[in-house]
Amino acid sequence: MPSLMQNWPLVVSKLLDHAAQNHGSQEIVTEALEGGTHRTTWGDIAHRARQLAEGLQALGIGRGDRVATLAWNTYRHVECFFGIPGAGAVAHTINPRLFAEQIVYIANHAGDRILFLDLSFVDLVEQLAPQFETITHYVVLTDRAHMPTERDIAFLCYEELLQAQSGDFAWVEVDENDPSGLCYTSGTTGDPKGVLYSHRSNVLHSMASVQIDAFQLSSRSVLMPVVPMYHANAWGLPYAAAMVGAKLVLNGDKFDAPSLHAMIIDEGVNITGAVPTVWTSMLHYLEQTEKGLGALERVIIGGSAAPRAMIEVFARRFGIEVLHAWGMTELSPVGTVGTLSAAAAALPPDQQLDLRCKQGRALFGVEMIVCDDDHESLPRNGATPGRLMVKGPWIVERYYRQEESALDGRGFFDTGDIATIDPLGYMQITDRSKDVIKSGGEWISSIQLENAVMGCDGVGEAAVVGIPHPQWGERPLLFVVRKPHAPVSGDDILRFLETRVAKWWLPDTILFVDALPHTATGKILKTELREWALAHTRGER
């Protein structure tokens, strides 16, 4: 017997319609690439997104066509997030920080038809255009006054494309299971892989992420997603902001601490999100200037593990709650958030901090287990690590243009992470399966060792890799970047660690370096560090 309820399709355009109809005057503020601060509203964004969808049809874009963006966090990029799927097409965000050959591979593999790009990337696109196989139009996200001139490519002007349309446009009717977005993994091992999101998966992900037990978003939120929109859809935050009608503050191409701090203060930002390296820089800046963080209440930290010292400083010095989150491109991307449950909130403060240092509890819609190499489930005791497996309605089933499923026989996706889950449901990543250090038959968590080191005075950044050892198989080698003018030594770090980790976890070697290599998404590039470590063992570094 069928139900007697309406069948209302869960499509991305309805998020924008809701924002325009119920929060139409709410601001979207952008640090514009052309200079100055640009202000618009959800109502204006909705009208312009319809103009964009209409313009895409005029350029020959139809249902299922891939339309790429190479852009920063701006109001125009938000319009692309909604206007492209509103035209029935697929919004494909490309990470401009990837190597040039990876950008070419991704655009060709996706079969992109049109590329929208910011002014920052005109030279890059002109260089790569001869290698793009399917792109027929290049649209610069600016107005006529700032358009590039004397170029080999006939660039189109975004504002002129919109001005040529009435905006009286009905969204293309799509099924909620049709694709709306496409993101590629960072490709640290092998070619990047495409994850094709559906309208339904993006809407469900948004509904989960705005909850009190997740990112706690509402129409009273002033949200600044520093995480780029090309990094797993900025963790879905633009969609979530539309769902609740939050004010958006967008940093454009500004990632330095003074610029971000000024935006937080000037716009009254009360929630923001970025990878730990951004907050490391911010805390250094605040330490040097003795400034505060204004109205900021919550900081979402994801992408890699946040050090305990960072979470503690935000809480004790600034009274700011860190929402430690975990996810990946294949999860749209959020899987867990470290808010306190009722049982956790009843614990003493130090034990609460212990839990906040973990990656958090699964959102509704994410089923999560840890298992051994034989795929047998392991206990939720907070002590037994295993492969982290997930399934749910916004988790990948297979990669774009691949026939084989990405799931095991039970329908779970292997995240590649090694983790524990405790009795309260808090998950903690102990390592990536390829990064775990196996010493004397036991595991050393590079993540836990790195986070412990970050609590030592004078340490600005740290990373641990395993190096071959004739007796123990592998031993940890620690790379450290000192804070400016800090005198911290290797002996200082070892003395600090002696009371915080097992003795056999202590690194055999500590190397001080000027900077650590990072991936295009801000994570520490362990593959390059392993090469540095091997060069050191050979006496070459």
Buried (B, 14 or more C-beta within 10 A) or exposed (E): EEEEEEEEBBBBBBBBBBBBEEBBEBBBBBBBBEEEEBEBBBBBBBBBBBBBBBBBBEBEBEBEBBBBBBBBBBBBBBBBBBBBBBBBBBBBBBBBBBEEEBBBBBBBBBBBBBBBBBBBBBEBBBEBBEBBEBBEBBBBBBBEEBBBEEBEBEBBBBBEBBEEBEBEBEBBEBEBEBBBBBBBBBBBEEEBBBBBBBBBBBBBBBBBBBBEBBBBBEBEBBBBBBBBBBBBBBBBBBBBBBBBBBBBBBBBBBBEBEBBBEBBBEBEBBBBBBBBBBBBBBBBBBEEEEEBBBEBBBBBBBBBBBBBBBBBBBBEEBEBBBBBBBBBBBBBBBBBBBBBBEEBEEBEEEEBBBBBBBBBBBBEBBEBBBBEEEBEEBEBEBEEBBBBBBBBEBBBEBBBEEEEEBBBEEEBBBBBBBBBBBEBBBBBBBBBEEBBBEBEEEBBBBBBBBBBBBBBEBBBBBBBBBBEBEEBBBBBBBBBBBBEEBEBBBEBBBEBBEEBBEEEBBBEBBBBBEEBBBBBBBBBBBEBBBBBBBEBEEEEE
